């Protein structure tokens, strides 16, 4: 049972990391909320 839970946690973490990398490669914001506090918007203002 512990192995199953560990596998599920690893799969969820991998999916989140994959989503963030995919967004970053497209030039989109890769933070959780994409608000005005996102570092991407701060870099675009300069």
N, C-alpha and C positions, 0 to 999 in steps of 0.2 A: 504494500500500500504506500509506503514512504517513497518507493522508487517511482510510482505512478505520479504522485504529487510533485516530486522533483522534476520529472519530465515535463509536466504541465507548466510549471513555473519557468523552466528553461525555454520552452516553446513560446510562451507569452513574452518573455524578455527578448527573445530573438526576433519576434514579430515587431515589437516596438522599436528595436534598434534598426531593423530593416526599413520600417516606415520612415524613421528620421533620416536615414542615409538617402533614401529615395527622394524625400522632399529637398534635402540639401543639394543633391545633384541636379535637381531641376531649378535651383535658385530660390526656392520657396523658404519660408520661415520654418525652422525645424524645432522650435520650442513648443511647449505644451499648449499654449493658448493663442499664440500669434497676435498678441496685443501690441500696443505701442511701446511696451517695455522690451520687446524682442530685440536682440542684438543686431539682427539683420537690418531693422529699420534705423538703428543708430548708425550703422556703417553706411547706409544709403544717404544719410543726411550730410555727411562730410564731403 
